[in-house]
Amino acid sequence: MAELERTPHGRVSFTERHYTAVLDEPAQSSGELVFEPPDLLVKRTLKPRPMTLSAQGDVLTVEQGSRKHVVTLAEFPQAAPFIDSIRATLAGDRARLERHFRVEMSGTLEGWTLRLTPLEAPDAGGVRQIEIRGRSGRIDRMDILQADGDRSELSIGPAAP
């Protein structure tokens, strides 16, 4: 966690596959993630359709085309564990993670896994478990399993230009 805290942050590319019971094949998207400590997280999807989701503090903003929707994380509880897990992990803030998750860390600095299980039982669409893998102060992948069986795989690539 200390290595994550010391790592400079900025923009990285991502590819996401979302597996859901209603689709025969996973939905795939790609774009960039931006993190600016202490709590600004931006997920800018470029493909298949442009969309920007940004979280700062407890405010979540979704922009798609000319539409902009602003809510608090309390109004969108299914997104809160995902957003908090990324922000707290990138900030190297284990204490913050432990307020919401049971935290299990394994591996070495060259290849580690962080498994986060919500302390409260998830509702039907909520997060059941998040597994974050990386090396040194870098996150390479996040797997998110929801209580309803849907799951997402977020592969995090190199720094974006």
HELIX and SHEET records of a PDB file:
HELIX    1   1 ALA A    2  ARG A    6  1                                   5    
HELIX    2   2 LEU A   73  GLU A   75  5                                   3    
HELIX    3   3 ALA A   80  LEU A   90  1                                  11    
HELIX    4   4 ARG A   94  HIS A  100  1                                   7    
SHEET    1   A11 ARG A  67  THR A  72  0                                        
SHEET    2   A11 VAL A  59  GLN A  64 -1                                        
SHEET    3   A11 MET A  51  GLN A  56 -1                                        
SHEET    4   A11 LEU A  40  LYS A  47 -1                                        
SHEET    5   A11 ALA A  27  GLU A  36 -1                                        
SHEET    6   A11 ARG A  11  TYR A  19 -1                                        
SHEET    7   A11 ARG A 151  ALA A 159 -1                                        
SHEET    8   A11 ARG A 138  GLN A 146 -1                                        
SHEET    9   A11 VAL A 127  ARG A 135 -1                                        
SHEET   10   A11 GLY A 111  PRO A 118 -1                                        
SHEET   11   A11 PHE A 101  THR A 108 -1                                        
END                                                                             
